[in-house]
Structures are given as C-alpha cells and as structure tokens.
Amino acid sequence: MKKNIMVRPIKESDFPALLEIENTIWSNENSPVLHYYESVDEYKEKTDGRIIFVAADGDNVHGFVDVHHPTPLLSHKKQWMFGIGVHPDSQSLGIGRQLLDYLKDAAAKEGIHKISLRVMGPNTKAIQFYRKNGFIQEALFKDEFFINGTFCDDYQFAYFVD
C-alpha cells in the first residue's frame, strides 16, 4: 500500500476525479445500472446530501466511499448505507480496506450502529473483500435483477459498529 494515501472528507476540487472514477468502474457485474455522468454538476447533483470520504495523496484521488441513511425515517438514523469505488489503476493497493477502516471509525464517532451495502452476485471479489473486512451477509435477494438475458442475485452485507 502507498503510505502517503490518506482518507479525508471530500473537497470541492475532488469532484472531477470522482467523476472519472464513477464513469470508469461500473459494469453489469457490479451494478444493475451503468453509471455515467456527463458533467461534474450532474455527479454533484447525484451525490447531494451524501457524506463522501476520499482516499488521496495530495490532490490525486484514488477512491471514495459515500454514505447516506437508508431512508429519511428517524428510526434509520443509526444506520448508514454506503457505496465504495477505487480507480482501476489504484486497485490491490489496500485503498479499499483503508476506506472501510475510515468508514468504521467515522461511524463509531457519529453513533452509527450499522453500516450496510448491497453487492451483486457476480461480483465475487467484492463479496470476498467485504467478508474479509468483517461484514456479514444479512440477505440474499434471489434473481433480483434481469441483466443481459440472465437473472442475477443480490446480497446485503452489514458491519455492526458497536
């Protein structure tokens, strides 16, 4: 792992790099919708209201994690759902683990009890990664998506902070 990569809250100047990551990493193996944003403004609109942390060395952004409450219900204020992405050129350097560790610490400081995400069945490397980082499978959504003529399972994983 590069030792000079730090995780920190997002800065305005990070948005172009985040747009590039978003427009690069998604496929039918890891998302039921292929994300593509035409502009930084469009991407910022999509992420409005989310908390975003980035893994960067200086102004060079390598990855991100964005969090939000699952619903606006008061009863969901102790849970975060998240999305995570690491630029393909920066994968296998420990950045994803570094982002998850930061997320777990931030959740503890904010009094969050549970952090969760959904991951598609064909994304076996991600499933292995989440399990290795202490996430447990909570749900299996059998044949949740129909993509390119094939049904695809979807899983929900969670990490309990306290």
Wavefront OBJ file of the C-alpha trace (Angstrom):
o trace
v 0.000 0.000 0.000
v 1.160 3.503 -0.735
v 1.933 5.067 2.624
v 1.136 8.619 1.529
v -2.542 7.901 0.741
v -4.806 9.386 3.370
v -8.579 9.186 3.741
v -10.287 12.504 4.369
v -13.587 14.314 3.813
v -14.242 15.435 0.254
v -13.066 18.800 -1.055
v -14.647 20.722 -3.924
v -11.551 20.095 -6.060
v -12.072 16.294 -5.756
v -15.229 16.180 -7.869
v -13.576 15.873 -11.326
v -11.518 12.878 -10.170
v -14.584 11.285 -8.545
v -16.500 11.747 -11.787
v -13.722 9.902 -13.648
v -13.798 7.031 -11.125
v -17.599 6.768 -11.307
v -17.517 6.747 -15.108
v -14.822 4.025 -15.149
v -15.613 1.377 -12.519
v -19.197 0.236 -13.099
v -20.195 -2.801 -15.163
v -23.054 -5.296 -15.284
v -21.091 -7.427 -12.805
v -21.130 -4.808 -10.052
v -24.149 -2.581 -10.699
v -27.679 -3.080 -12.023
v -27.362 0.387 -13.612
v -24.383 1.540 -15.621
v -23.475 4.896 -14.140
v -22.262 7.577 -16.466
v -22.331 11.273 -15.709
v -21.892 13.897 -18.403
v -20.576 16.570 -16.060
v -19.310 17.347 -12.590
v -22.558 19.214 -11.926
v -24.608 16.117 -12.793
v -22.431 13.997 -10.499
v -22.676 16.555 -7.677
v -26.471 16.526 -8.012
v -26.467 12.713 -7.683
v -24.378 12.853 -4.516
v -26.138 15.819 -2.910
v -26.849 15.104 0.752
v -24.329 12.280 0.998
v -21.232 12.191 3.143
v -18.215 11.439 0.975
v -14.719 10.457 2.069
v -11.866 10.166 -0.414
v -8.571 8.302 -0.432
v -5.977 10.668 -1.863
v -2.317 11.541 -1.909
v -2.428 15.305 -2.109
v -4.888 16.205 -4.859
v -4.674 12.789 -6.573
v -7.885 10.913 -5.674
v -7.653 7.100 -5.747
v -11.040 6.114 -4.327
v -14.084 7.108 -2.341
v -16.791 5.926 -0.041
v -20.125 7.724 0.122
v -22.691 7.212 2.848
v -26.310 8.051 3.472
v -29.115 6.908 5.727
v -31.253 4.192 4.074
v -34.414 6.304 4.406
v -35.344 9.668 5.909
v -37.096 7.888 8.805
v -35.908 8.886 12.276
v -35.689 5.167 13.072
v -32.967 4.809 10.392
v -30.648 7.485 11.817
v -28.352 4.888 13.404
v -27.638 3.172 10.081
v -25.574 4.158 7.065
v -25.670 2.566 3.650
v -22.611 3.115 1.523
v -21.072 2.842 -1.882
v -17.365 2.441 -2.472
v -15.150 2.768 -5.508
v -11.431 2.607 -6.220
v -9.900 3.729 -9.506
v -8.775 0.681 -11.549
v -5.169 1.959 -11.571
v -5.210 2.045 -7.754
v -6.826 -1.315 -7.009
v -4.995 -4.001 -4.998
v -3.046 -1.379 -3.026
v -5.113 -1.650 0.170
v -7.098 1.512 -0.555
v -10.485 -0.216 -0.241
v -9.523 -1.561 3.188
v -8.255 1.869 4.198
v -11.581 3.418 3.132
v -13.573 0.805 5.080
v -11.432 1.300 8.194
v -12.009 5.050 7.987
v -15.738 4.477 7.453
v -15.955 2.221 10.515
v -14.165 4.843 12.657
v -16.352 7.672 11.330
v -19.483 5.613 12.002
v -18.395 4.957 15.595
v -17.743 8.682 16.154
v -21.185 9.550 14.735
v -23.012 6.979 16.873
v -23.894 4.810 13.872
v -24.708 1.223 14.869
v -24.757 -0.469 11.451
v -23.202 0.164 8.055
v -24.507 -1.827 5.124
v -24.381 -2.212 1.382
v -25.720 -4.337 -1.415
v -23.459 -6.266 -3.757
v -24.363 -8.242 -6.864
v -23.738 -11.995 -7.002
v -21.335 -11.943 -9.976
v -19.070 -9.547 -8.036
v -17.363 -12.382 -6.158
v -14.156 -10.425 -5.469
v -16.174 -7.726 -3.694
v -18.105 -10.308 -1.675
v -14.822 -11.874 -0.546
v -13.432 -8.398 0.252
v -16.398 -7.442 2.460
v -16.294 -10.747 4.335
v -12.545 -10.336 4.901
v -13.276 -6.893 6.384
v -15.805 -8.112 8.950
v -19.064 -7.728 7.031
v -21.699 -10.428 7.368
v -24.338 -11.411 4.867
v -27.771 -10.324 6.042
v -29.863 -11.102 2.996
v -29.944 -12.831 -0.353
v -32.255 -11.347 -2.969
v -32.612 -14.280 -5.355
v -32.932 -13.355 -9.052
v -33.160 -9.690 -8.042
v -32.081 -8.296 -11.410
v -32.534 -9.377 -15.027
v -29.463 -8.188 -16.935
v -28.457 -9.142 -20.465
v -30.953 -12.006 -20.534
v -29.846 -13.509 -17.206
v -31.178 -13.318 -13.663
v -28.709 -12.083 -11.067
v -28.727 -12.463 -7.277
v -28.053 -9.514 -4.998
v -26.740 -9.668 -1.424
v -26.936 -7.316 1.515
v -23.930 -7.178 3.829
v -23.594 -5.326 7.113
v -20.993 -4.413 9.672
v -22.127 -3.741 13.238
v -20.110 -0.909 14.722
v -20.892 -1.413 18.405
l 1 2 3 4 5 6 7 8 9 10 11 12 13 14 15 16 17 18 19 20 21 22 23 24 25 26 27 28 29 30 31 32 33 34 35 36 37 38 39 40 41 42 43 44 45 46 47 48 49 50 51 52 53 54 55 56 57 58 59 60 61 62 63 64 65 66 67 68 69 70 71 72 73 74 75 76 77 78 79 80 81 82 83 84 85 86 87 88 89 90 91 92 93 94 95 96 97 98 99 100 101 102 103 104 105 106 107 108 109 110 111 112 113 114 115 116 117 118 119 120 121 122 123 124 125 126 127 128 129 130 131 132 133 134 135 136 137 138 139 140 141 142 143 144 145 146 147 148 149 150 151 152 153 154 155 156 157 158 159 160 161 162
